[in-house]
Amino acid sequence: MLSKSHPIILFIDRFGFSIYQDTVTNIPKFNFTPDLVSNLDVISKEQFKSLILKFIQINKITPSSLAVILSDNIIYVRDLAVPQKPAPAQDLKVDSNNDKEHEDEVQNFLENIPFEEVFAKVIKIRNMNRIVAVNKDLVMTIIDVFAGNKSVIEAITPSFVFGQNVSFTTGLTSSNVKVILEDIETLKLGNLMTDQEKAIPSQNLEDQLKNLPANETKKPRNLRQYILTGVFVVLLIALGVVYLTLGRSQTPSSNSGTENISAEVVSVPTVTPALTQVPIATLSADLKSIKIKITQSSQTDERVTNLKNELLDMGFEDVVNEVSKVTTAEKSSVIFSQDIPADLRNTIIVEIKKILPDISILESQDSISTINISIGKS
């Protein structure tokens, strides 16, 4: 496990994921946005994968052995009762003998997990059995990109197995990475890729996961969810009938009434914060020192010419464009290096949105002043 040179540690939490590799100076962070991941559900899988691949390329992550660590805030856990017996010799080990005794409790727990497919496993910690589950679609969507980039997925392990002496509250750090790399046995024993309660192998990782149990099945929907959904639909229909009945009796006959209603709707304030454009002369950054690269799908994209001219008019001098050598994403994106100040970012985003209204905003850990703009298909 993690036998290759330059191993990768991937830490996933509710807000994104971080990567450690000894070939990378910092620990780059990929932030989830609502259009990609919402409540731990993947919203736009192809767009998500495309941006992850771009993130790997920008940060120059070398293909290698990869271990995935799951934050406490993305996993579901329940402690199970353990029959009274002498304490095990090992402090932490997988409970393979008592799974049957807890089968009903485990299955009831899994049926209440709000995802169709899960990684789930019973792990034994000291004198306690703990069932752990995580949304398989989220985890596999991320690591499938690394697998497609020739990395080998060795383990998917919850962070709590490393004990209270190892803190992940501030995310992935050099100190907890050191513990992970030195404690391969814990990484292996907490691995959710083995002894699965319920899981479905990913197509891209079928060869790596072929040793999972043959009786893996898709997690059934909770019957109570069907009942609650039915009740909700009935209530909605009843509410609609009442609304229509009252609406007919109270509909104003004059045009002025209609105009007043329209005015009220228009006056409702938006909750989306607006970006403010700062005058170029007051910006704190030296525009001449910033390198901007525009990646496009073809040479004939008019948006590229317009965008390049707009950036040159702003005062940038190093603006280049090139045709992408990989599959172009559906959605356009802008990736800022971490040293680009916030006032300049806001001003650039305002200008870009004039040409590319729908864009994703990302950040790389590159300390050199760079801005990478990828022109999407739409």
LUMZA-85863 format. One record per residue (C-alpha): residue number from 1; x, y, z. Coordinates in steps of 0.1 Angstrom, whole numbers. Layout:
N
+-----+-------+-------+-------+
: num :    px :    py :    pz :
+-----+-------+-------+-------+
: NUM :     X :     Y :     Z :
...
+-----+-------+-------+-------+
***
This chain:
378
+-----+-------+-------+-------+
: num :    px :    py :    pz :
+-----+-------+-------+-------+
:   1 :     0 :     0 :     0 :
:   2 :    13 :    34 :   -10 :
:   3 :    44 :    16 :   -24 :
:   4 :    49 :    39 :   -53 :
:   5 :    71 :    70 :   -52 :
:   6 :    55 :   104 :   -45 :
:   7 :    23 :    90 :   -29 :
:   8 :    -8 :   112 :   -30 :
:   9 :   -30 :   120 :     1 :
:  10 :   -65 :   132 :    -8 :
:  11 :   -86 :   147 :    20 :
:  12 :  -123 :   153 :    12 :
:  13 :  -146 :   174 :    34 :
:  14 :  -179 :   191 :    30 :
:  15 :  -164 :   221 :    13 :
:  16 :  -140 :   206 :   -11 :
:  17 :  -109 :   185 :   -12 :
:  18 :   -71 :   190 :    -6 :
:  19 :   -42 :   172 :   -21 :
:  20 :    -7 :   164 :    -6 :
:  21 :    22 :   152 :   -27 :
:  22 :    58 :   158 :   -20 :
:  23 :    64 :   171 :   -55 :
:  24 :    40 :   200 :   -49 :
:  25 :    51 :   230 :   -28 :
:  26 :    18 :   237 :   -11 :
:  27 :   -14 :   217 :    -3 :
:  28 :   -38 :   229 :   -31 :
:  29 :   -75 :   230 :   -23 :
:  30 :  -104 :   224 :   -47 :
:  31 :  -135 :   242 :   -34 :
:  32 :  -170 :   228 :   -41 :
:  33 :  -195 :   253 :   -57 :
:  34 :  -233 :   248 :   -56 :
:  35 :  -234 :   241 :   -93 :
:  36 :  -210 :   212 :   -88 :
:  37 :  -218 :   197 :   -54 :
:  38 :  -248 :   205 :   -32 :
:  39 :  -255 :   188 :     2 :
:  40 :  -228 :   162 :    -8 :
:  41 :  -247 :   153 :   -40 :
:  42 :  -229 :   157 :   -73 :
:  43 :  -250 :   181 :   -95 :
:  44 :  -230 :   182 :  -127 :
:  45 :  -208 :   152 :  -130 :
:  46 :  -191 :   159 :  -163 :
:  47 :  -184 :   195 :  -155 :
:  48 :  -171 :   184 :  -120 :
:  49 :  -148 :   158 :  -135 :
:  50 :  -135 :   183 :  -162 :
:  51 :  -126 :   208 :  -135 :
:  52 :  -109 :   182 :  -113 :
:  53 :   -88 :   171 :  -143 :
:  54 :   -78 :   207 :  -149 :
:  55 :   -70 :   211 :  -112 :
:  56 :   -47 :   181 :  -114 :
:  57 :   -30 :   195 :  -145 :
:  58 :   -25 :   230 :  -131 :
:  59 :   -10 :   218 :   -99 :
:  60 :    11 :   192 :  -117 :
:  61 :     0 :   162 :   -96 :
:  62 :    21 :   132 :  -106 :
:  63 :     2 :    98 :  -111 :
:  64 :    10 :    76 :   -81 :
:  65 :    -5 :    56 :   -53 :
:  66 :   -34 :    75 :   -37 :
:  67 :   -50 :    73 :    -3 :
:  68 :   -83 :    91 :     4 :
:  69 :   -91 :   104 :    39 :
:  70 :  -127 :   113 :    46 :
:  71 :  -135 :   142 :    70 :
:  72 :  -160 :   135 :    98 :
:  73 :  -184 :   161 :    83 :
:  74 :  -191 :   140 :    52 :
:  75 :  -195 :   105 :    67 :
:  76 :  -225 :    89 :    86 :
:  77 :  -216 :    68 :   116 :
:  78 :  -234 :    48 :   143 :
:  79 :  -218 :    30 :   172 :
:  80 :  -231 :    -6 :   176 :
:  81 :  -233 :   -26 :   207 :
:  82 :  -205 :   -51 :   212 :
:  83 :  -211 :   -85 :   230 :
:  84 :  -192 :   -87 :   263 :
:  85 :  -159 :  -105 :   257 :
:  86 :  -122 :   -99 :   264 :
:  87 :  -107 :   -68 :   248 :
:  88 :   -89 :   -75 :   215 :
:  89 :   -51 :   -74 :   214 :
:  90 :   -52 :   -48 :   187 :
:  91 :   -65 :   -13 :   194 :
:  92 :   -81 :   -10 :   160 :
:  93 :   -92 :   -38 :   136 :
:  94 :  -120 :   -46 :   112 :
:  95 :  -148 :   -65 :   128 :
:  96 :  -155 :   -95 :   105 :
:  97 :  -170 :  -119 :   131 :
:  98 :  -197 :   -98 :   146 :
:  99 :  -212 :   -83 :   114 :
: 100 :  -240 :  -109 :   113 :
: 101 :  -250 :  -101 :   149 :
: 102 :  -256 :   -65 :   139 :
: 103 :  -271 :   -71 :   104 :
: 104 :  -305 :   -57 :   112 :
: 105 :  -292 :   -27 :   129 :
: 106 :  -267 :   -20 :   101 :
: 107 :  -293 :   -23 :    74 :
: 108 :  -317 :     0 :    92 :
: 109 :  -290 :    25 :    95 :
: 110 :  -281 :    23 :    58 :
: 111 :  -317 :    26 :    47 :
: 112 :  -318 :    61 :    64 :
: 113 :  -287 :    73 :    46 :
: 114 :  -300 :    99 :    20 :
: 115 :  -280 :    85 :    -9 :
: 116 :  -287 :    58 :   -35 :
: 117 :  -252 :    43 :   -33 :
: 118 :  -229 :    42 :    -4 :
: 119 :  -195 :    30 :     8 :
: 120 :  -203 :    13 :    41 :
: 121 :  -183 :    -8 :    65 :
: 122 :  -183 :   -20 :   101 :
: 123 :  -150 :   -10 :   118 :
: 124 :  -139 :   -20 :   152 :
: 125 :  -124 :     6 :   174 :
: 126 :  -112 :    -5 :   209 :
: 127 :  -143 :   -20 :   225 :
: 128 :  -168 :    -6 :   200 :
: 129 :  -182 :   -16 :   166 :
: 130 :  -188 :    15 :   144 :
: 131 :  -208 :    14 :   111 :
: 132 :  -195 :    41 :    86 :
: 133 :  -211 :    52 :    54 :
: 134 :  -204 :    79 :    28 :
: 135 :  -220 :    90 :    -5 :
: 136 :  -203 :    67 :   -30 :
: 137 :  -211 :    89 :   -60 :
: 138 :  -193 :   119 :   -45 :
: 139 :  -162 :   100 :   -36 :
: 140 :  -160 :    79 :   -68 :
: 141 :  -166 :   109 :   -90 :
: 142 :  -135 :   126 :   -75 :
: 143 :  -112 :    96 :   -75 :
: 144 :  -123 :    83 :  -109 :
: 145 :  -105 :   113 :  -124 :
: 146 :   -73 :   104 :  -105 :
: 147 :   -77 :    68 :  -117 :
: 148 :   -82 :    79 :  -152 :
: 149 :   -50 :    99 :  -149 :
: 150 :   -31 :    66 :  -140 :
: 151 :   -31 :    70 :  -102 :
: 152 :   -38 :    38 :   -82 :
: 153 :   -64 :    41 :   -55 :
: 154 :   -51 :    22 :   -25 :
: 155 :   -75 :    31 :     4 :
: 156 :  -106 :    52 :    13 :
: 157 :  -104 :    57 :    51 :
: 158 :  -124 :    79 :    76 :
: 159 :  -102 :   103 :    94 :
: 160 :  -114 :    92 :   129 :
: 161 :   -95 :    59 :   127 :
: 162 :   -63 :    78 :   134 :
: 163 :   -74 :    86 :   169 :
: 164 :   -79 :   118 :   189 :
: 165 :   -42 :   127 :   188 :
: 166 :   -45 :   135 :   151 :
: 167 :   -65 :   166 :   143 :
: 168 :   -81 :   172 :   109 :
: 169 :  -101 :   203 :   121 :
: 170 :   -81 :   226 :    99 :
: 171 :   -81 :   202 :    70 :
: 172 :   -50 :   185 :    55 :
: 173 :   -17 :   197 :    70 :
: 174 :    19 :   185 :    69 :
: 175 :    16 :   172 :   104 :
: 176 :   -14 :   149 :    98 :
: 177 :     0 :   138 :    65 :
: 178 :    32 :   126 :    83 :
: 179 :    10 :   105 :   106 :
: 180 :    -9 :    90 :    77 :
: 181 :    22 :    81 :    58 :
: 182 :    38 :    65 :    89 :
: 183 :     7 :    46 :   100 :
: 184 :    -1 :    25 :    69 :
: 185 :   -16 :    -3 :    90 :
: 186 :   -44 :    20 :   103 :
: 187 :   -49 :    32 :    68 :
: 188 :   -53 :    -3 :    56 :
: 189 :   -76 :   -16 :    85 :
: 190 :   -99 :    14 :    81 :
: 191 :  -101 :    10 :    43 :
: 192 :  -138 :    12 :    31 :
: 193 :  -128 :    -5 :    -1 :
: 194 :  -127 :   -38 :    17 :
: 195 :  -154 :   -58 :    35 :
: 196 :  -182 :   -36 :    21 :
: 197 :  -216 :   -37 :    36 :
: 198 :  -232 :   -23 :     5 :
: 199 :  -214 :    -8 :   -25 :
: 200 :  -215 :    -9 :   -63 :
: 201 :  -182 :   -10 :   -82 :
: 202 :  -174 :    21 :  -103 :
: 203 :  -170 :    14 :  -140 :
: 204 :  -137 :    33 :  -141 :
: 205 :  -123 :    13 :  -111 :
: 206 :  -138 :   -21 :  -118 :
: 207 :  -104 :   -37 :  -119 :
: 208 :   -93 :   -21 :   -86 :
: 209 :  -125 :   -31 :   -68 :
: 210 :  -131 :   -65 :   -82 :
: 211 :  -124 :   -81 :   -48 :
: 212 :  -155 :   -65 :   -32 :
: 213 :  -182 :   -90 :   -22 :
: 214 :  -203 :  -104 :   -50 :
: 215 :  -236 :   -97 :   -32 :
: 216 :  -232 :   -59 :   -33 :
: 217 :  -265 :   -43 :   -41 :
: 218 :  -279 :    -8 :   -47 :
: 219 :  -291 :     7 :   -14 :
: 220 :  -329 :     5 :   -14 :
: 221 :  -350 :    36 :    -9 :
: 222 :  -365 :    40 :    25 :
: 223 :  -402 :    30 :    25 :
: 224 :  -409 :    60 :    48 :
: 225 :  -395 :    83 :    22 :
: 226 :  -421 :    70 :    -3 :
: 227 :  -449 :    75 :    23 :
: 228 :  -438 :   110 :    32 :
: 229 :  -435 :   119 :    -5 :
: 230 :  -470 :   106 :   -12 :
: 231 :  -484 :   127 :    17 :
: 232 :  -465 :   157 :     5 :
: 233 :  -479 :   154 :   -30 :
: 234 :  -515 :   150 :   -17 :
: 235 :  -511 :   181 :     5 :
: 236 :  -497 :   200 :   -25 :
: 237 :  -527 :   191 :   -46 :
: 238 :  -551 :   201 :   -18 :
: 239 :  -533 :   234 :   -14 :
: 240 :  -535 :   240 :   -52 :
: 241 :  -573 :   234 :   -52 :
: 242 :  -578 :   258 :   -23 :
: 243 :  -556 :   284 :   -39 :
: 244 :  -574 :   282 :   -73 :
: 245 :  -608 :   284 :   -56 :
: 246 :  -599 :   315 :   -35 :
: 247 :  -581 :   330 :   -65 :
: 248 :  -611 :   330 :   -87 :
: 249 :  -633 :   347 :   -61 :
: 250 :  -606 :   374 :   -53 :
: 251 :  -592 :   381 :   -88 :
: 252 :  -594 :   419 :   -94 :
: 253 :  -614 :   429 :  -125 :
: 254 :  -594 :   462 :  -133 :
: 255 :  -561 :   465 :  -152 :
: 256 :  -547 :   487 :  -124 :
: 257 :  -548 :   458 :  -100 :
: 258 :  -528 :   437 :  -123 :
: 259 :  -502 :   464 :  -127 :
: 260 :  -499 :   467 :   -89 :
: 261 :  -493 :   430 :   -85 :
: 262 :  -466 :   431 :  -112 :
: 263 :  -449 :   460 :   -95 :
: 264 :  -448 :   441 :   -62 :
: 265 :  -432 :   411 :   -78 :
: 266 :  -405 :   432 :   -96 :
: 267 :  -397 :   450 :   -63 :
: 268 :  -387 :   418 :   -45 :
: 269 :  -350 :   422 :   -37 :
: 270 :  -325 :   396 :   -50 :
: 271 :  -304 :   376 :   -26 :
: 272 :  -275 :   371 :   -50 :
: 273 :  -246 :   394 :   -40 :
: 274 :  -234 :   416 :   -68 :
: 275 :  -197 :   419 :   -77 :
: 276 :  -184 :   455 :   -75 :
: 277 :  -161 :   467 :  -102 :
: 278 :  -131 :   486 :   -88 :
: 279 :  -116 :   513 :  -111 :
: 280 :   -84 :   500 :  -127 :
: 281 :   -63 :   529 :  -115 :
: 282 :   -70 :   521 :   -78 :
: 283 :   -62 :   483 :   -81 :
: 284 :   -34 :   471 :   -58 :
: 285 :   -19 :   447 :   -84 :
: 286 :     6 :   453 :  -111 :
: 287 :   -14 :   443 :  -142 :
: 288 :    18 :   441 :  -164 :
: 289 :    32 :   413 :  -142 :
: 290 :     2 :   390 :  -145 :
: 291 :     1 :   363 :  -171 :
: 292 :   -33 :   354 :  -186 :
: 293 :   -39 :   322 :  -207 :
: 294 :   -72 :   317 :  -225 :
: 295 :   -79 :   281 :  -235 :
: 296 :  -104 :   276 :  -263 :
: 297 :  -119 :   246 :  -282 :
: 298 :  -112 :   261 :  -317 :
: 299 :   -94 :   289 :  -334 :
: 300 :  -126 :   305 :  -347 :
: 301 :  -143 :   313 :  -313 :
: 302 :  -153 :   349 :  -315 :
: 303 :  -156 :   351 :  -277 :
: 304 :  -119 :   346 :  -273 :
: 305 :  -111 :   376 :  -295 :
: 306 :  -136 :   398 :  -276 :
: 307 :  -123 :   386 :  -242 :
: 308 :   -86 :   391 :  -252 :
: 309 :   -93 :   426 :  -264 :
: 310 :  -112 :   434 :  -233 :
: 311 :   -83 :   423 :  -211 :
: 312 :   -58 :   442 :  -231 :
: 313 :   -79 :   473 :  -228 :
: 314 :   -79 :   469 :  -190 :
: 315 :   -41 :   472 :  -190 :
: 316 :   -29 :   435 :  -191 :
: 317 :     0 :   430 :  -215 :
: 318 :     7 :   392 :  -212 :
: 319 :   -25 :   377 :  -226 :
: 320 :   -22 :   345 :  -248 :
: 321 :   -47 :   321 :  -262 :
: 322 :   -43 :   285 :  -273 :
: 323 :   -65 :   256 :  -285 :
: 324 :   -72 :   230 :  -259 :
: 325 :   -57 :   195 :  -263 :
: 326 :   -82 :   179 :  -241 :
: 327 :  -120 :   176 :  -241 :
: 328 :  -135 :   211 :  -236 :
: 329 :  -158 :   214 :  -206 :
: 330 :  -195 :   224 :  -211 :
: 331 :  -191 :   254 :  -187 :
: 332 :  -164 :   281 :  -188 :
: 333 :  -142 :   286 :  -158 :
: 334 :  -116 :   311 :  -144 :
: 335 :   -88 :   299 :  -122 :
: 336 :   -69 :   325 :  -102 :
: 337 :   -35 :   319 :   -86 :
: 338 :   -37 :   326 :   -48 :
: 339 :   -17 :   359 :   -50 :
: 340 :   -43 :   377 :   -72 :
: 341 :   -59 :   402 :   -48 :
: 342 :   -97 :   402 :   -42 :
: 343 :  -103 :   437 :   -57 :
: 344 :   -87 :   426 :   -90 :
: 345 :  -105 :   393 :   -91 :
: 346 :  -139 :   410 :   -87 :
: 347 :  -131 :   435 :  -115 :
: 348 :  -119 :   408 :  -139 :
: 349 :  -150 :   386 :  -132 :
: 350 :  -173 :   416 :  -139 :
: 351 :  -155 :   421 :  -173 :
: 352 :  -155 :   384 :  -182 :
: 353 :  -192 :   379 :  -174 :
: 354 :  -200 :   405 :  -201 :
: 355 :  -188 :   379 :  -226 :
: 356 :  -191 :   346 :  -206 :
: 357 :  -222 :   351 :  -183 :
: 358 :  -221 :   316 :  -167 :
: 359 :  -186 :   308 :  -153 :
: 360 :  -171 :   288 :  -124 :
: 361 :  -145 :   306 :  -102 :
: 362 :  -116 :   285 :   -89 :
: 363 :   -83 :   290 :   -72 :
: 364 :   -50 :   272 :   -76 :
: 365 :   -21 :   271 :   -51 :
: 366 :     3 :   285 :   -78 :
: 367 :    21 :   314 :   -62 :
: 368 :    30 :   329 :   -96 :
: 369 :     6 :   356 :  -108 :
: 370 :   -15 :   337 :  -133 :
: 371 :   -51 :   336 :  -145 :
: 372 :   -63 :   307 :  -166 :
: 373 :   -96 :   311 :  -185 :
: 374 :  -112 :   281 :  -201 :
: 375 :  -138 :   288 :  -227 :
: 376 :  -166 :   262 :  -224 :
: 377 :  -188 :   248 :  -251 :
: 378 :  -220 :   267 :  -240 :
+-----+-------+-------+-------+
***
